Amino acid sequence: MFPSFLSNSCLNVSIVQYFGSQLGKCGYCTGTKCSKSNGMLAYHLMCQDYQDLIDRGWRRCGKHCYKLKNKETCCPCYAIKCDALEFKLTKSNKRILRRMNRFLLDGKRDPVEQGSRSGNDDDVTEGANAPTRKPQPQMPDKSPAVINVEQAMSLAQAQKSKAKPAGAAGAGLLAQSPSLGSNKSAKDISYKPCKKAKQMRLERRQAKLGDTKEPPKQKAVTQEKSLTDFLSEPNESYKHQLKLSLVDVDSEEFIRTLPDSYALYRKYQISIHNDPPKDRNAYVYHLQDSPMENEKPDDGPEMGYGSFHQQYWLDDKLIAVGVIDILPGSVSSVYFFYDPDYSFLSLGTYGSLREIDFVQTIAATTPAVKYYYMGFYIHSCPKMRYKGNLSPSYLLCPETYVWILLTDVIRSKLDANKYQRLNDDAAARDVNEFTLEDLGEVTLLMGTDYTLKYKEYWQIPDVTHRVDVIEYSELVGKVCAQRMLYVIMK
């Protein structure tokens, strides 16, 4: 909800209050006072402004926005995104998708989860995973050769009496013996390749139908199933039905399903993180409250831009929720939680694949929305490296704010030093860099609805906030510093 002390004239502009440096507990290395960041409260954010902010390493939790000080903090956090339109499924991704489809089909758990590999589909469906087989020798013609025994014995005695070398005797036997058949040559005894069963069945069927045409040649390479192929398998006749529902955080539907989503969140936090939420208000504060309101421009997606919950309903039971922001250039994942009773379905990864598919769906009508933002990649915390498994993924350079493809070379650099510039071009600069020359154009909000530029504010006697305004402007970049309203409380 928009703050009551601000007028409705501010609804079409972003309004933030900068807090400066913050020191707190790290959730990755469990240090108590080693996580260093800069923070601000966003009373209201236009969706494009938040897109620009996350492209400078900012993230939000509720209405609180923060940016890690990567050079100083204990665990440097690099913004990470995946190009959803170029996304490539891995063997592990396919296994998870098949596991879910099998569960929906018959309600049975994957045998792999029960400690048996006997039911692992990868061994029979994935060419790359198929067990290696030794090449089978070609079988000889099974029709027996007609042998003249008496003539062969006579010839053998004659050869023995001449005491020729074994090799010559063998050659003579091969050349003279009629035992190989009167009309067969040495070439005739070469092995014949076996026909594949499928081809033989096809030939028999064609002969029965009187079809003398050549059977169609098989394609050398079969096209791999895409993410959409896996997710669009028919499930009307399946034992279970999985439906995804996109809910605006400010909608009546969100309020109606709040008891279900909060109960699921509480169960997840206790079971997975051993961290029970204080109450439902805390849940609402962190995962419902958003500084963005729904925006529906003519060139935007059908649901518009803003903050949503993507609910996963298994039959009539809520089993997972993805908290997402739909922005002018991306879908940004805020949080994901699920029912621990369904951990065997790898719902965390399955949710990521679903959200990538969601980006692809939006991009079909709104091409600008093609990236999937996953929050932060923390290489110094091994448990948080999983986000780099979605390919192709890019990390944000913390100095030049350009996106760098995550490769093994980048990983090696982060192994050597947990903070890296990432951009190898030493001459590269931030194209949205804020300088002191731009300070005069920073927009300030004084009180409730009185705005002015910093160059005007500077003329007021006994002004303060200069250092904070400069630091804030450098962190949000020149464009946002001049477009958003910086709140100065009197």
Secondary structure, 3 states (H helix, E strand, C coil): CCCCCCCHHHCCCCEEEEEEEEEECCCCCCCCCCEEEEEEEEEECCHHHHHHHHCCCCEEECCEEEEECCCCCCCCCEEEEEEHHHCECCHHHHHHHHHHHHHHHHCCCCHHHHCCCCCCCHHHHCHHHCCCCCCCCCECCCCCCCCCHHHHHHHHHHHHHHCCCHHHHHHHHHHHCHHHCCCCCHHHHCCECCCCHHHHHHHHHHHHHCCCCCCCCCCCCCCCCCHHHHHCCCCCCCCCCEEEEEEECCCHHHHHHHHHHHHHHHHHHHHHHCCCCCCHHHHHHHHCCCCCCCECCCCCCCCCEEEEEEEEEECCEEEEEEEEEEECCEEEEEEEEECHHHHHHCHHHHHHHHHHHHHHHHHCCCCCCCEEEEEEECCCCHHHHHHHHCECEEEECCCCCCEEECCHHHHHHHHHCCCCCCCCCCCCCCCCCCCHHHHHHCEEEECCCEEEEHHHHCCCCCCCCHHHHHHHHHHHCHHHHHHCEEEECC
